[in-house]
Amino acid sequence: MQIGCLRETQIFLFNKNTTMALTKTQKQKIIDDLKDKIARQKAMIFVGITGLKVKEISDLRRKLKATDSNLKVAKKTLIERAFKESKLEFDKNKYKEEVALAFGFKDEISPAKIVYQFGLASGNLKILAGFLEGKFKEAEEIIALAQLPAKEELLAKLVRTIASPISGLVNVLQGNIKGLITVLAKAKT
């Protein structure tokens, strides 16, 4: 960091390592990476990240990575070009905030759940829209999907529902046998 002075009353700071605009090759590399992720994804969630700190974004990335998901922050113009080259629709003018993409490669629901829960905790994260099974979904549909119970919970409820009548029948049959034993025991005495 160096300090410069224009006048005696004006002091400004500049950093030798300031980032410059991306070159064409850097932009193309980002577009190619986005196209690869778009091709491999099972779910893609558009997330508004305006107001999030770098540490919060890193935490979100870590949580997504645990479920074989990924978060990619890129300029909307580059996202639009990657979508256009992948033959998908994306209107960058529709979104006023900074946009990141949460990709789910293994599961359709887990990235939506993680992003939704993280948004509730942070308050600055906003689900904007998404793509599921190759179809565009509005924010409300993604949020509804995120609020569904996990697959394991649904399977457990199904098993309980199926087992409930059987266990009721077993209890009724056991009650008859217990009654018969009680009657025989009283008859014996």
Steps between C-alpha positions, in 0.01 A plus 500: 500500500637841409380841605483779247416864541336733247487801731584550859139436604432203269650162578417193297600137521572266214606140493760369255302175475169650389312278262456613144218422263483140387668418172315323219672172581406527869140576404492207257639272771217607735243446223642153423492409871137616524406303187661186644310541828175573316544180299567286813243651737181339624391824667608859460386771742538874430596672824514872580814559705493876540596587855673170580852515637779289351509283814126425462546406134789272600278336764227446241752350258623262770145385584418447133823311435408249773199391288686490164368844408681814396461878515626711212508879518531669161395813321148488359629570149725192513216289643276621217760403236550156656124444503466617141776261389326221698168588329330614821321826572639754747404868512765687697283812515240312707738483798616822663723342764827310473429143386666170588407156375465202734547179301382161625677213328379203705162608634234744385373596845809537720638822344156662530472390867849624588454836327154546655620419854808719455277785381281467809808514722680787327210712381701635204476197273202487267384220270417661165409205275644174373511219249384151594487215253582746222198720575501853637337537842405819682629579850175387665530152347862465610412613854209252513739225391752604767232479769416137420624238746813306406467177303587293807224671702244433228601134480475466880149651493401260222626200696312617812183545297527154348596336832228671705204277396714187538613595850136581590394154382778340703385690812139388448606138457724519805209643699283200410773256596564682830126493574486127423798434728338705778173307467685164501707605800183595693330175394793300626476650848 
